[in-house]
Amino acid sequence: QVHLVESGGGLVQPGGSLILSCVASGSIPGNNVMGWYRQAPGKEREMVATKANGGWTNCVDSVKGRFAISRESGWTTVYLQKNHLQTEDTAVYYCTLYALTEEPSYWGEGTQVTVSS
């Protein structure tokens, strides 16, 4: 079993910045992916950015150039640096971790990010 703990959500004005972090513990697969999904009200959950411990990174087009994902601390911590935030970025952000060859299977409880003036 894997346990994920997120932190860093909150209220921010349009154009502002925020950083999310997520720490994993437990039986972590050797080759794995950690990342972030989000779910806005009335919408399906979508992938925001993911990063494998082998190095490759993936992110949705709407956040390219604004968000950056990174991992450290023995590959058990993932960060999402969010710059130039827009109201459309308002959502609950979920941390995920899964084995490289599988679909997302472990989830954090989610952290609310609200972009509003």
C-alpha positions in Angstrom: 0.0 0.0 0.0 1.1 3.5 -0.8 0.2 6.6 1.2 0.3 10.1 -0.4 0.1 13.4 1.6 -0.5 16.6 -0.3 0.0 20.2 0.8 0.2 23.7 -0.6 -3.3 24.5 -1.9 -5.2 27.7 -1.2 -6.6 30.9 -2.5 -4.5 32.9 -5.0 -5.2 35.9 -7.3 -5.0 35.6 -11.0 -1.5 35.9 -12.2 -0.2 34.6 -8.9 1.9 31.6 -8.0 1.5 28.5 -5.8 3.5 25.4 -5.2 2.0 22.0 -4.3 3.9 19.2 -2.7 3.2 15.5 -2.2 5.1 13.0 -0.1 4.8 9.3 -0.8 5.4 6.5 1.7 4.8 2.7 1.9 5.4 0.0 -0.7 6.5 2.3 -3.6 7.1 0.5 -7.0 10.7 0.6 -8.2 9.9 2.1 -11.6 7.2 4.6 -11.0 5.4 7.7 -12.0 4.3 10.5 -9.7 2.3 13.5 -10.7 -0.8 15.6 -10.5 -4.3 15.4 -11.7 -7.1 18.0 -11.2 -10.9 18.0 -11.1 -12.8 21.2 -11.6 -16.5 21.5 -10.6 -18.7 19.7 -13.1 -15.7 18.3 -15.1 -13.9 15.0 -15.3 -10.5 14.5 -13.6 -7.7 15.4 -16.0 -3.9 14.8 -16.0 -2.0 18.0 -15.3 1.7 16.8 -15.1 3.5 13.6 -14.4 7.2 12.7 -14.0 8.8 9.2 -14.0 11.7 8.4 -11.7 13.5 7.6 -14.9 13.2 11.2 -15.8 10.6 11.7 -18.6 7.9 14.3 -18.0 4.4 14.8 -19.4 2.0 17.7 -19.0 -1.3 18.9 -20.5 -1.0 21.7 -23.1 -3.0 24.2 -21.1 -0.3 24.4 -18.4 2.9 24.3 -20.6 5.1 27.3 -19.9 3.2 28.0 -16.6 3.5 24.9 -14.5 6.6 22.8 -13.7 6.8 19.4 -12.1 9.8 18.2 -10.2 10.8 15.3 -7.9 13.4 14.9 -5.2 14.1 13.4 -1.8 14.8 10.0 -3.1 12.1 10.3 -5.7 9.4 10.1 -3.0 8.4 13.8 -3.2 6.8 15.5 -6.1 6.2 19.2 -6.5 4.1 21.3 -8.9 5.2 24.9 -9.3 2.3 26.8 -10.7 2.9 30.3 -12.1 0.7 32.8 -14.0 -2.4 31.1 -12.5 -5.7 31.6 -14.2 -9.3 31.2 -13.0 -9.5 28.1 -15.2 -6.9 26.5 -12.9 -9.4 26.4 -10.0 -9.8 22.7 -9.1 -9.1 20.1 -6.5 -5.5 18.8 -7.3 -4.8 15.2 -6.6 -1.4 13.6 -6.2 -1.0 10.2 -7.8 1.7 7.5 -7.9 1.7 4.3 -10.0 4.0 1.7 -11.5 5.4 2.7 -14.8 3.5 0.2 -16.8 0.2 0.7 -15.1 -2.6 3.3 -14.8 -2.8 5.7 -11.9 -3.7 3.6 -8.8 -2.8 5.5 -5.7 -4.3 8.8 -4.9 -4.0 11.5 -2.3 -7.0 13.1 -0.7 -6.7 16.2 -2.8 -6.0 19.9 -2.1 -8.2 22.7 -3.2 -6.7 25.5 -5.4 -8.9 28.5 -6.0 -7.8 31.3 -8.3 -10.0 34.3 -7.8 -9.7 38.1 -7.4 
